Amino acid sequence: MFRGYPRVEGKPDKNIDFRRVPNLIVFLDKYATRLTTELIPNDIENLKEWQGGDIVVFDKPTPHMGIVSDKRNKEGVPYMIHNSSPYTVEGDHIIYWHENVSPIIRHYRFSE
């Protein structure tokens, strides 16, 4: 059941380990649909592939996840909802993260 999921060094913590991004990636690779990681402003066909509720994963500085919002900027690029300590924010950050912090390494959607 747990084979394939990354182990946490030291003593596992059942209260948090299942929420760690590397473990979520394993789960999402098994049960969600993987989609494009290419995000092109003003490209209508590409932007149709990015829908509210989709999950995105960035690799650096540590694995980080966000949820694609149903709101979009004037170029059609969706906003992102993510924990940007100390609180969760929804904003026009997805391109900034993709180009300046870390490229998007995964993009998922759960089918109906």
matplotlib code that plots the C-alpha trace (Angstrom):
import matplotlib.pyplot as plt

x = [0.0, 2.8, 5.3, 6.5, 5.8, 8.9, 10.0, 10.5, 13.9, 13.6, 10.3, 7.3, 4.5, 1.1, -0.4, 1.7, 3.5, 0.5, 0.4, 4.0, 4.3, 6.5, 3.9, 1.1, 2.9, 3.0, -0.7, -1.6, 0.5, -1.6, -5.1, -5.2, -4.8, -1.5, -1.7, 0.6, 3.1, 3.4, 1.6, 1.4, -0.2, -2.6, -2.7, -6.3, -5.9, -3.1, -5.0, -8.1, -6.0, -5.8, -9.0, -10.1, -9.4, -6.4, -3.4, 0.1, 3.4, 6.6, 10.0, 12.0, 13.0, 11.2, 8.3, 5.3, 1.7, -1.0, -4.5, -5.5, -8.2, -11.3, -10.1, -7.9, -5.7, -6.2, -3.9, -6.1, -3.6, -5.3, -4.7, -3.2, -4.3, -1.4, 0.0, 2.4, 3.1, 1.8, -1.5, -3.2, -3.4, -5.2, -3.4, -1.7, 1.4, 1.5, 3.7, 6.0, 6.5, 7.0, 9.5, 11.3, 11.1, 10.6, 9.1, 5.9, 6.8, 3.3, -0.2, -3.1, -6.9, -9.3, -11.9, -15.6]
y = [0.0, 2.5, 1.1, 3.8, 6.7, 8.6, 7.9, 10.7, 10.5, 9.9, 9.1, 9.3, 11.7, 10.3, 13.8, 15.5, 12.9, 12.3, 16.0, 16.3, 17.3, 14.3, 11.9, 13.9, 13.6, 9.8, 9.8, 12.3, 10.4, 7.3, 8.7, 12.1, 13.0, 14.6, 17.6, 20.0, 22.1, 24.6, 27.9, 30.4, 33.8, 34.9, 31.5, 30.5, 26.8, 26.4, 28.4, 26.2, 23.4, 25.3, 25.1, 26.1, 23.3, 22.0, 21.2, 22.5, 21.5, 23.5, 22.0, 24.7, 26.0, 23.0, 21.1, 23.5, 23.1, 25.4, 25.3, 26.9, 29.6, 30.2, 33.9, 35.0, 38.0, 40.1, 37.8, 34.8, 33.3, 31.8, 33.0, 30.6, 29.8, 28.8, 29.1, 32.0, 32.1, 33.3, 32.8, 31.5, 33.9, 34.0, 36.1, 36.5, 34.5, 31.5, 33.0, 34.7, 31.4, 29.5, 31.9, 33.2, 30.7, 27.3, 25.8, 23.9, 20.3, 18.8, 19.8, 17.5, 17.3, 14.9, 13.7, 13.9]
z = [0.0, 0.9, -1.6, -3.9, -1.6, -0.4, 3.2, 5.6, 7.4, 11.1, 12.7, 10.4, 11.4, 10.5, 10.9, 8.1, 5.9, 3.7, 2.9, 1.8, -1.9, -2.9, -1.6, -3.2, -6.5, -6.3, -5.5, -8.3, -10.8, -10.0, -9.8, -11.7, -15.3, -16.2, -18.4, -20.2, -18.2, -21.0, -20.2, -23.0, -22.4, -25.2, -26.7, -26.6, -27.4, -24.8, -22.1, -22.6, -21.1, -17.8, -15.8, -12.4, -9.9, -11.7, -9.5, -10.4, -8.9, -8.8, -8.0, -6.2, -3.7, -2.2, -3.9, -3.9, -5.0, -6.1, -7.4, -10.7, -10.0, -12.2, -12.4, -15.2, -16.1, -19.2, -21.2, -20.3, -17.8, -14.8, -11.3, -8.8, -5.2, -3.0, 0.5, 0.3, 4.1, 6.4, 4.6, 1.4, -1.5, -4.8, -7.4, -10.7, -9.7, -11.9, -14.7, -12.1, -10.3, -13.6, -15.0, -11.9, -9.1, -10.6, -13.7, -13.5, -13.3, -13.1, -14.0, -13.0, -13.2, -11.6, -14.1, -13.1]

ax = plt.figure().add_subplot(projection="3d")
ax.plot(x, y, z, "-o")
ax.set_aspect("equal")
plt.show()
